[in-house]
């Protein structure tokens, strides 16, 4: 049977682990559990990344309001860095908007893989507000934890997780702005990359093997495409590595697991 003939399976209806049955008492408990899960390493890593970004804003001549508001309204560190870099070079508003939009295309796949796992009653217009809390860290942790969380509590857990991550980015940016010049530039730059590194390590714990294969291929093709063309290397490496991982999953992993391709 081809994949086109297979019945659609709602991601929210996939069987849960037995431990998920009584994990949370109510949505409030799930929300505060999300807050607690974010309050450890995720919040500290994101805070450090935003400290580096805040310092970057000041050293390049931007005021504290502009730098901080990018964290408040965008909450997407790669896009924020691109915004500052292109503004520094005097790029047009259209070019900046296009570049930032391209860096944010990852949110499309993040949204379509995460949000269908919410309960059907939670899939309404209120999700437009919740999507602002979607970032690499919150997405990776949610993807790792959702298989052990009751469907009706997943949105509350995600909101608690994402809310703290978003709120912690504001003071992190401000602190970094006023600490600029007190920390050596290599350390400041390194802080910006702590968050993507944490995301990478978290994502390796997500169960499906396709995720680990995509990461491995990205590590292989990233340096190769950087040597070929540094300006487009991130896009091309991600496109090639992701496509190959998808084909490997469709042609080999799914068939091995007994799923028709």
FIDRENTOR-145010 format. One line per 8 residues: number of its first residue (from 0); their letters; for each residue x, z negated, y of N, C-alpha, C. Coordinates in Angstrom, 3 decimals, decimal comma. Atoms other than C-alpha are relative to their C-alpha. Last residue first. Layout:
N
NUM = A = X:Z:Y:X:Z:Y:X:Z:Y  ...
This chain:
261
260 = XXXXXXXX = -0,443:-0,463:-1,307:6,658:-1,585:4,304:-0,670:1,274:0,413  -0,144:-1,453:-0,082:4,945:-3,442:1,495:0,390:0,421:1,385  0,896:-0,515:-1,044:5,606:-7,172:1,385:0,231:1,486:0,127  1,258:-0,473:0,591:7,057:-8,446:-1,900:-1,002:0,480:1,011  0,951:1,115:0,028:9,796:-10,644:-0,432:-1,354:0,425:-0,552  -0,554:1,011:0,906:12,435:-8,050:-1,363:-0,960:-1,170:-0,147  0,219:-0,501:1,350:10,257:-5,398:0,242:0,507:-0,997:-1,030  1,419:0,101:0,327:10,089:-7,450:3,439:-0,293:0,478:-1,414
252 = XXXXXXXX = 0,414:1,397:0,123:13,848:-7,998:3,561:-1,460:-0,130:-0,419  -0,632:0,794:1,065:14,893:-4,418:2,751:-0,611:-1,387:-0,155  -0,409:-0,765:1,174:13,253:-1,591:4,656:0,487:-0,865:-1,156  1,073:-0,838:0,548:11,210:-3,428:7,280:0,377:0,629:-1,337  1,118:0,848:0,411:13,699:-6,246:7,923:-1,089:0,821:-0,674  -0,453:0,750:1,178:16,692:-3,910:7,961:-1,131:-0,862:-0,542  -0,018:-0,933:1,122:14,805:-1,582:10,315:0,441:-0,692:-1,291  1,387:-0,318:0,355:13,971:-4,464:12,677:-0,052:0,914:-1,220
244 = XXXXXXXX = 0,539:1,188:0,673:17,568:-5,695:12,657:-1,436:0,246:-0,448  -0,586:0,052:1,339:18,773:-2,166:13,451:-0,541:-1,198:-0,794  0,582:-1,084:0,793:16,335:-1,910:16,367:0,529:-0,022:-1,431  1,382:0,342:0,329:17,328:-5,318:17,729:-0,672:1,054:-0,871  -0,013:1,113:0,959:21,043:-4,544:17,547:-1,416:-0,367:-0,436  -0,535:-0,466:1,285:20,626:-1,126:19,196:-0,055:-1,107:-1,051  0,869:-1,038:0,545:18,329:-2,288:21,995:0,470:0,440:-1,387  1,250:0,608:0,452:20,194:-5,537:22,626:-0,924:1,002:-0,658
236 = XXXXXXXX = -0,327:0,835:1,159:23,558:-3,771:22,763:-1,262:-0,649:-0,565  -0,230:-0,855:1,163:22,141:-1,057:25,024:0,315:-0,811:-1,251  1,218:-0,716:0,393:20,605:-3,487:27,520:0,221:0,797:-1,280  0,967:0,993:0,465:23,545:-5,878:27,689:-1,262:0,672:-0,510  -0,338:0,521:1,325:26,081:-3,036:27,824:-1,037:-0,992:-0,535  1,192:-0,140:0,842:24,460:-1,159:30,719:0,180:-0,651:-1,369  1,222:0,131:-0,797:26,875:-2,094:33,512:-1,266:0,056:-0,854  0,338:1,390:-0,250:29,823:-2,792:31,187:-1,329:-0,168:0,728
228 = XXXXXXXX = 0,621:-0,009:-1,336:29,944:0,745:29,837:-0,524:-1,404:0,306  0,436:-1,362:-0,295:32,007:1,559:26,740:-0,584:0,115:1,405  -1,189:-0,832:-0,201:33,966:-1,694:26,587:-0,382:1,429:0,373  -0,610:0,455:-1,252:30,764:-3,695:27,079:1,235:0,835:0,327  0,670:-0,680:-1,097:29,097:-1,571:24,399:0,537:-0,441:1,361  -0,234:-1,446:0,116:31,659:-2,701:21,839:-0,621:0,739:1,177  -1,338:-0,355:-0,508:31,687:-6,336:23,014:0,271:1,501:-0,033  -0,183:0,397:-1,391:27,884:-6,622:22,570:1,363:0,373:0,557
220 = XXXXXXXX = 0,145:-1,140:-0,898:27,678:-4,590:19,340:0,219:-0,358:1,468  -0,892:-1,100:0,360:29,088:-7,260:17,051:-0,048:1,127:1,027  -1,381:0,457:-0,205:27,561:-10,346:18,655:1,000:1,105:-0,317  -0,233:0,072:-1,436:24,240:-8,506:18,919:1,424:-0,428:0,318  -0,230:-1,362:-0,460:24,438:-7,614:15,227:0,259:0,048:1,501  -1,292:-0,445:0,526:24,841:-11,292:14,363:0,335:1,411:0,483  -1,037:0,702:-0,742:21,966:-12,312:16,637:1,382:0,467:-0,437  -0,025:-0,562:-1,353:19,671:-9,648:15,171:1,093:-0,650:0,847
212 = XXXXXXXX = -0,627:-1,314:0,091:20,592:-10,722:11,630:0,112:0,634:1,377  -1,434:0,227:0,154:19,831:-14,344:12,463:0,757:1,320:-0,089  -0,522:0,554:-1,249:16,408:-13,437:13,814:1,507:-0,173:-0,077  -0,166:-1,095:-0,943:15,652:-11,150:10,852:0,585:-0,499:1,324  -1,370:-0,489:0,000:16,315:-14,065:8,521:0,226:1,109:1,015  -0,171:-1,364:0,478:12,985:-15,698:9,427:1,440:0,505:0,145  -0,089:-0,304:1,421:13,339:-19,510:9,730:0,230:1,476:-0,369  1,309:-0,575:0,295:14,172:-20,225:13,363:0,068:0,647:-1,377
204 = XXXXXXXX = 0,737:0,893:0,881:17,314:-22,372:13,271:-1,406:0,504:-0,299  -0,508:-0,174:1,364:19,509:-19,558:14,635:-0,748:-0,891:-0,990  0,695:-1,120:0,625:17,293:-19,592:17,727:0,473:0,239:-1,428  1,343:0,423:0,407:18,505:-23,032:18,722:-0,695:1,089:-0,798  -0,155:0,953:1,096:22,160:-21,959:18,727:-1,355:-0,479:-0,519  -0,531:-0,699:1,164:21,391:-18,876:20,809:0,094:-0,926:-1,207  1,087:-0,818:0,545:19,199:-20,822:23,226:0,453:0,697:-1,277  0,901:0,945:0,680:21,990:-23,357:23,686:-1,163:0,740:-0,635
196 = XXXXXXXX = -0,681:0,430:1,223:24,408:-20,519:24,461:-0,873:-0,967:-0,791  0,093:-1,053:1,021:21,954:-18,948:26,917:0,674:-0,390:-1,318  1,382:-0,161:0,446:21,665:-22,350:28,674:-0,157:1,147:-1,005  0,321:1,031:0,991:25,399:-23,062:28,812:-1,398:0,207:-0,561  0,126:-0,578:1,343:26,105:-19,727:30,501:-0,292:-1,039:-1,075  1,075:-0,985:0,019:25,422:-20,858:34,071:-0,254:0,505:-1,423  1,281:0,707:0,052:27,538:-23,974:33,521:-1,168:0,966:-0,090  0,279:0,387:1,381:30,540:-21,786:32,716:-1,327:-0,697:-0,146
188 = XXXXXXXX = 0,451:-1,200:0,702:30,404:-20,187:36,149:-0,369:-0,332:-1,437  1,300:-0,362:-0,554:30,598:-23,613:37,805:-0,579:1,205:-0,720  0,958:0,944:0,578:33,427:-24,627:35,475:-1,408:0,321:0,495  0,206:-0,316:1,428:35,411:-21,476:36,335:-1,012:-0,925:-0,669  0,848:-1,177:0,278:34,726:-22,042:40,077:-0,167:0,326:-1,480  -0,752:-1,257:0,118:36,272:-25,566:40,136:-0,908:1,168:-0,364  -0,278:-0,298:1,398:33,724:-28,255:41,134:0,748:1,325:-0,071  -0,594:1,204:0,581:33,576:-29,855:44,594:0,406:0,222:-1,456
180 = XXXXXXXX = -1,292:0,235:-0,636:33,047:-26,511:46,329:0,704:-1,223:-0,548  -0,842:-1,188:-0,048:29,365:-26,391:45,450:1,281:-0,288:0,782  -1,269:0,303:0,655:28,022:-29,887:44,843:0,977:1,170:0,062  -0,758:0,927:-0,844:25,270:-29,407:47,431:1,312:-0,450:-0,641  -0,235:-0,572:-1,333:23,918:-26,266:45,803:0,880:-0,918:0,830  -1,087:-0,973:0,083:24,378:-27,634:42,303:0,340:0,591:1,350  -1,249:0,737:0,216:22,244:-30,657:43,148:1,188:0,951:-0,050  -0,347:0,675:-1,253:19,506:-28,453:44,604:1,325:-0,747:-0,132
172 = XXXXXXXX = -0,429:-1,010:-0,969:19,460:-26,157:41,567:0,457:-0,646:1,307  -1,275:-0,534:0,458:19,339:-29,059:39,124:0,563:1,018:0,979  -1,086:0,887:-0,432:16,628:-30,767:41,195:1,374:0,486:-0,464  0,005:0,120:-1,465:14,432:-27,654:40,720:1,099:-0,960:0,483  -0,820:-1,057:-0,596:15,332:-26,778:37,111:0,099:-0,139:1,518  -1,384:0,465:-0,079:14,064:-30,138:35,849:0,897:1,047:0,648  -0,164:0,971:-1,074:10,490:-29,136:36,719:1,447:-0,450:0,159  0,179:-0,632:-1,306:10,591:-25,982:34,626:0,288:-0,983:1,130
164 = XXXXXXXX = -1,112:-0,935:-0,203:12,084:-27,641:31,541:-0,094:0,665:1,375  -1,176:0,789:-0,351:9,611:-30,521:31,899:1,201:0,909:0,258  0,179:0,617:-1,313:6,675:-28,127:32,028:1,226:-0,791:0,420  -0,362:-0,914:-1,078:7,880:-25,960:29,147:-0,079:-0,631:1,382  -1,382:-0,456:0,151:7,896:-28,726:26,537:0,438:0,844:1,191  -0,869:1,147:-0,246:4,689:-30,363:27,694:1,462:0,385:-0,039  0,095:0,314:-1,429:2,950:-26,984:27,945:0,889:-1,200:0,341  -0,771:-0,975:-0,778:4,212:-25,964:24,502:-0,010:-0,318:1,485
156 = XXXXXXXX = -1,420:0,246:0,257:2,951:-29,144:22,836:0,862:0,929:0,848  -0,345:1,255:-0,684:-0,460:-28,799:24,471:1,480:-0,316:-0,168  -0,055:-0,272:-1,428:-0,643:-25,148:23,384:0,402:-1,251:0,770  -1,192:-0,757:-0,375:0,294:-25,998:19,801:0,113:0,249:1,503  -0,885:0,789:-0,851:-2,205:-28,796:19,272:1,197:0,781:0,536  0,731:0,486:-1,169:-5,160:-26,815:17,891:0,873:-0,788:0,964  0,319:-1,091:-0,915:-2,869:-24,875:15,570:-0,651:-0,502:1,283  1,382:-0,457:0,150:-1,480:-27,996:13,944:-0,331:1,022:1,086
148 = XXXXXXXX = 0,920:0,575:-0,986:2,293:-28,161:14,314:-1,392:0,572:-0,226  0,294:1,370:0,419:4,834:-27,646:11,489:-0,927:-0,711:0,986  0,422:-0,048:1,400:5,093:-23,847:11,696:-0,360:-1,387:-0,518  1,424:-0,300:0,163:5,077:-24,244:15,478:-0,455:0,010:-1,446  0,848:1,144:0,321:8,430:-26,052:15,580:-1,436:0,354:-0,370  -0,570:0,822:1,068:11,069:-23,302:15,468:-0,976:-1,063:-0,479  -0,039:-0,838:1,192:9,062:-20,781:17,468:0,535:-0,785:-1,198  1,376:-0,163:0,474:8,313:-23,534:19,973:-0,049:0,831:-1,272
140 = XXXXXXXX = 0,400:1,266:0,619:11,998:-24,443:20,249:-1,420:0,095:-0,545  -0,757:0,192:1,241:12,997:-20,810:20,835:-0,422:-1,280:-0,722  0,444:-0,947:1,013:10,225:-20,202:23,383:0,696:-0,258:-1,334  1,331:0,402:0,463:10,885:-23,359:25,378:-0,500:0,921:-1,101  -0,082:1,275:0,714:14,609:-22,572:25,582:-1,350:-0,403:-0,574  -0,711:-0,131:1,275:14,284:-18,894:26,436:-0,029:-1,288:-0,810  -1,414:-0,298:-0,222:11,625:-19,437:29,067:0,697:0,012:-1,351  -0,705:-0,647:1,103:7,830:-19,505:29,069:1,414:0,370:0,417
132 = XXXXXXXX = -0,864:0,997:0,631:6,561:-22,017:31,616:0,820:0,593:-1,137  -1,099:0,279:-0,926:5,160:-19,231:33,792:0,989:-0,993:-0,606  -1,077:-0,943:0,264:3,128:-18,117:30,760:1,183:-0,211:0,951  -0,944:0,519:0,987:1,047:-21,282:31,016:1,192:0,921:-0,196  -0,760:1,081:-0,634:-0,627:-20,147:34,229:1,072:-0,518:-0,951  -0,768:-0,621:-1,068:-1,712:-16,794:32,778:0,823:-1,047:0,759  -1,340:-0,296:0,508:-2,692:-18,724:29,648:0,849:0,702:1,058  -0,901:1,093:-0,379:-5,612:-20,152:31,612:1,427:0,245:-0,484
124 = XXXXXXXX = -0,690:-0,303:-1,251:-7,292:-16,755:31,292:0,957:-1,100:0,450  0,894:-0,346:-1,094:-8,136:-17,355:27,647:0,821:0,195:1,268  -0,417:-1,319:-0,490:-6,386:-17,662:24,323:-0,991:0,485:1,051  -0,979:0,166:-1,081:-6,860:-21,400:23,875:0,468:1,328:0,576  0,706:0,526:-1,176:-10,090:-20,969:21,877:0,946:-0,190:1,193  0,775:-1,045:-0,680:-8,221:-18,690:19,497:-0,706:-0,515:1,245  1,374:-0,045:0,497:-5,704:-21,411:18,643:-0,795:1,024:0,809  0,902:1,019:-0,528:-2,162:-20,555:19,704:-1,388:0,160:-0,631
116 = XXXXXXXX = -0,007:1,146:0,905:0,084:-18,499:17,430:-0,828:-1,168:0,523  1,010:-0,175:1,059:-0,875:-15,322:19,290:-0,040:-1,158:-0,991  1,356:0,349:-0,421:1,065:-16,792:22,266:-1,074:0,294:-1,049  0,322:1,427:-0,091:4,496:-16,847:20,634:-1,479:-0,260:0,236  -0,323:0,701:1,246:5,312:-13,359:19,334:-0,438:-1,458:0,022  0,817:-0,528:1,097:3,502:-11,354:22,031:0,346:-0,641:-1,342  1,422:0,311:-0,152:4,884:-13,557:24,802:-0,809:0,449:-1,213  0,156:1,438:0,147:8,525:-13,504:23,707:-1,475:-0,388:0,056
108 = XXXXXXXX = -0,075:0,320:1,426:8,330:-9,746:23,189:-0,157:-1,497:-0,248  1,090:-0,702:0,681:7,088:-9,225:26,739:0,004:-0,354:-1,481  1,173:0,861:0,045:9,333:-11,941:28,174:-1,178:0,683:-0,701  -0,055:0,826:1,220:12,387:-9,878:27,218:-1,233:-0,888:-0,127  0,786:-0,656:1,046:11,306:-7,389:29,896:0,024:-0,793:-1,301  1,120:0,840:0,445:12,542:-9,883:32,483:-0,832:0,645:-1,092  -0,549:1,185:0,678:15,985:-8,340:32,983:-1,114:-0,870:-0,576  -0,625:-0,413:1,263:14,272:-5,016:33,665:0,576:-1,195:-0,747
100 = XXXXXXXX = 1,067:-0,314:0,954:12,011:-6,593:36,280:0,577:0,379:-1,360  0,529:1,293:0,450:15,009:-8,143:38,036:-1,114:0,210:-1,026  -1,009:0,635:0,857:16,682:-4,730:38,201:-0,504:-1,326:-0,555  -0,085:-0,739:1,260:13,545:-3,000:39,511:0,970:-0,674:-0,964  1,235:0,250:0,753:12,894:-5,651:42,165:0,050:0,687:-1,359  -0,051:1,387:0,472:16,521:-5,508:43,308:-1,216:-0,306:-0,864  -1,004:0,060:1,067:16,456:-1,709:43,508:0,089:-1,405:-0,591  0,533:-0,708:1,165:13,202:-1,766:45,490:0,963:-0,094:-1,184
92 = XXXXXXXX = 1,006:0,864:0,608:14,494:-4,424:47,888:-0,560:0,643:-1,262  1,330:-0,064:-0,598:17,558:-2,310:48,574:-0,963:-0,923:-0,743  0,920:-0,933:0,649:20,998:-3,419:47,442:-1,368:-0,037:0,673  0,804:-0,722:-0,975:23,279:-5,185:49,916:-0,950:1,017:-0,589  -0,538:-1,352:-0,175:25,974:-6,181:47,426:-0,819:0,843:0,965  -1,361:0,095:-0,560:25,147:-9,868:47,856:0,567:1,381:0,291  0,171:0,295:-1,421:21,432:-9,158:47,295:1,353:-0,080:0,700  0,391:-1,247:-0,659:22,340:-7,479:44,017:-0,240:-0,201:1,479
84 = XXXXXXXX = -1,106:-0,960:0,049:24,303:-10,493:42,799:-0,347:1,291:0,739  -1,053:0,372:-0,941:21,663:-12,955:43,969:1,116:1,039:0,043  0,537:-0,027:-1,358:18,771:-11,195:42,238:1,086:-0,318:1,023  0,038:-1,410:-0,399:20,812:-10,586:39,080:-0,491:0,137:1,437  -1,392:-0,403:-0,209:21,579:-14,314:38,866:0,059:1,455:0,460  -0,447:0,620:-1,248:17,899:-15,162:39,338:1,436:0,411:0,329  0,586:-0,739:-1,118:16,888:-12,668:36,661:0,433:-0,562:1,346  -0,628:-1,322:-0,076:19,324:-14,209:34,171:-0,526:0,827:1,167
76 = XXXXXXXX = -1,383:0,043:-0,484:18,123:-17,737:35,107:0,680:1,366:0,029  -0,606:-0,929:0,958:14,404:-17,095:34,748:1,440:0,188:0,441  -0,306:0,785:1,196:12,306:-19,756:36,487:0,512:0,916:-1,123  -0,442:-0,918:1,053:11,030:-17,143:38,966:0,215:-0,729:-1,328  0,934:-1,095:0,219:8,887:-19,180:41,375:0,400:0,928:-1,144  1,399:0,448:0,037:10,575:-22,590:41,374:-0,934:1,142:-0,391  0,194:0,803:1,218:14,092:-21,465:40,440:-1,466:-0,401:-0,149  -0,110:-0,932:1,123:13,982:-18,679:43,042:-0,190:-0,745:-1,328
68 = XXXXXXXX = 1,288:-0,653:0,228:12,618:-21,243:45,490:0,077:1,046:-1,111  0,880:0,875:0,771:15,764:-23,321:45,104:-1,331:0,659:-0,324  -0,570:0,222:1,328:18,166:-20,564:46,173:-0,945:-0,817:-0,875  0,106:-1,247:0,761:15,974:-19,470:49,082:0,481:-0,208:-1,433  1,407:-0,293:0,239:15,544:-23,023:50,331:-0,169:1,258:-0,854  0,498:0,814:1,106:19,188:-24,014:49,893:-1,451:0,314:-0,329  0,379:1,358:-0,381:20,472:-21,160:52,029:-0,657:-0,721:-1,170  1,451:0,143:-0,043:22,342:-18,195:50,599:-0,356:-1,434:0,365
60 = XXXXXXXX = 0,596:-0,038:-1,326:25,977:-17,606:51,557:-1,509:-0,094:0,079  0,219:-1,386:-0,408:27,604:-16,630:48,274:-0,843:0,109:1,267  -1,294:-0,663:-0,189:29,157:-20,041:47,625:-0,152:1,453:0,437  -0,666:0,466:-1,216:25,756:-21,640:48,215:1,296:0,744:0,254  0,748:-0,369:-1,194:23,847:-19,572:45,672:0,711:-0,390:1,277  -0,192:-1,433:-0,217:26,521:-19,863:43,004:-0,717:0,466:1,258  -1,333:-0,142:-0,602:26,484:-23,633:43,353:0,292:1,464:0,299  0,079:0,513:-1,365:22,725:-23,605:42,734:1,333:0,128:0,728
52 = XXXXXXXX = 0,669:-0,999:-0,824:23,224:-21,360:39,710:-0,092:-0,450:1,449  -0,900:-1,128:-0,216:25,806:-23,688:38,176:-0,616:1,066:0,886  -1,041:0,515:-0,885:23,521:-26,672:38,692:0,995:1,120:0,316  0,526:-0,112:-1,353:20,721:-24,567:37,179:0,965:-0,587:1,023  0,017:-1,403:-0,385:22,738:-24,113:33,998:-0,478:0,192:1,426  -1,381:-0,416:-0,252:23,488:-27,832:33,819:0,069:1,455:0,442  -0,421:0,631:-1,250:19,791:-28,684:34,199:1,419:0,441:0,365  0,611:-0,781:-1,068:18,915:-26,197:31,459:0,403:-0,543:1,363
44 = XXXXXXXX = -0,657:-1,303:-0,017:21,415:-27,867:29,123:-0,560:0,872:1,115  -1,361:0,178:-0,508:20,197:-31,350:30,006:0,734:1,327:0,104  0,044:0,258:-1,440:16,537:-30,373:29,631:1,406:-0,137:0,580  0,517:-1,148:-0,751:17,064:-28,749:26,220:0,014:-0,215:1,514  -0,956:-1,087:-0,220:19,422:-31,533:24,944:-0,589:1,175:0,787  -1,357:0,173:0,514:16,994:-34,405:25,346:0,896:1,156:0,382  -0,757:0,955:-0,811:13,876:-34,480:27,528:1,432:-0,205:-0,489  -0,718:-0,692:-1,073:12,426:-31,292:26,057:0,961:-0,929:0,723
36 = XXXXXXXX = -0,912:-0,969:0,605:11,479:-32,909:22,747:0,818:0,740:1,055  -1,124:0,716:0,620:10,047:-35,896:24,603:1,013:0,959:-0,617  -0,827:0,582:-1,069:7,901:-33,715:26,879:1,225:-0,681:-0,597  -0,730:-1,113:-0,599:6,648:-31,726:23,886:0,915:-0,473:1,115  -1,043:-0,318:0,970:5,746:-35,006:22,172:0,841:1,177:0,495  -1,100:0,934:-0,241:3,925:-35,983:25,333:1,117:0,176:-1,017  -0,604:-0,263:-1,309:1,772:-32,856:25,105:1,215:-0,901:0,228  -0,817:-1,206:0,146:1,132:-33,282:21,362:0,730:0,330:1,301
28 = XXXXXXXX = -1,166:0,388:0,795:-0,060:-36,869:21,910:0,945:1,186:-0,174  -0,848:0,807:-0,880:-2,359:-35,668:24,667:1,266:-0,429:-0,714  -0,783:-0,866:-0,889:-3,690:-32,913:22,408:0,924:-0,782:0,942  0,861:-0,740:-0,906:-4,754:-35,501:19,769:0,878:0,866:0,904  1,340:0,575:0,029:-3,392:-37,564:16,894:-0,979:0,815:0,835  0,455:0,528:-1,291:-0,318:-35,414:16,302:-1,434:-0,514:-0,117  -1,158:0,198:-0,875:1,648:-34,748:13,114:-0,397:-0,609:1,340  0,253:1,156:-0,843:-1,296:-35,359:10,801:1,149:-0,254:0,984
20 = XXXXXXXX = 1,392:0,438:0,038:-1,609:-32,053:8,929:-0,301:-1,136:0,968  0,663:-0,307:-1,267:1,714:-30,594:10,015:-1,384:-0,615:0,092  -0,321:1,016:-1,003:3,681:-32,338:7,256:-0,707:0,235:1,322  0,810:1,192:0,241:1,886:-30,182:4,676:0,237:-1,066:1,059  -0,648:0,930:0,918:3,447:-27,055:6,185:-0,872:-1,252:-0,151  -0,937:0,954:-0,567:1,005:-24,713:7,802:0,687:-0,796:-1,093  0,034:1,354:0,555:-0,669:-21,634:6,369:1,093:-0,877:0,586  -1,018:0,149:1,035:-0,798:-18,614:8,660:0,045:-1,456:-0,445
12 = XXXXXXXX = 0,640:0,349:1,259:-4,110:-18,503:10,553:0,996:-0,141:-1,149  0,459:1,385:-0,057:-2,601:-18,650:14,047:-0,624:-0,459:-1,316  -1,110:0,951:0,132:-0,598:-15,514:13,321:-0,437:-1,451:-0,001  -0,188:0,708:-1,261:-3,883:-13,591:12,767:1,129:-1,019:-0,174  -0,038:1,444:0,183:-3,400:-11,466:9,682:0,274:-0,647:1,345  -0,685:0,739:-1,051:-4,474:-7,837:10,004:-0,089:-1,505:-0,262  0,885:0,682:-0,966:-5,449:-6,234:6,707:0,815:-0,781:1,019  0,083:1,436:0,203:-2,861:-3,925:5,097:-0,910:-0,644:1,034
4 = XXXXX = 1,167:0,336:0,812:-3,570:-0,200:5,065:-0,183:-1,498:-0,189  1,205:-0,382:-0,747:-1,231:0,624:7,962:-1,265:-0,386:-0,747  0,300:1,050:-0,978:1,557:-1,377:6,322:-1,258:0,308:0,775  -0,796:-0,072:-1,222:1,417:0,986:3,374:-0,414:-1,089:0,949  0,857:0,000:-1,208:0,000:0,000:0,000:0,878:0,000:1,237
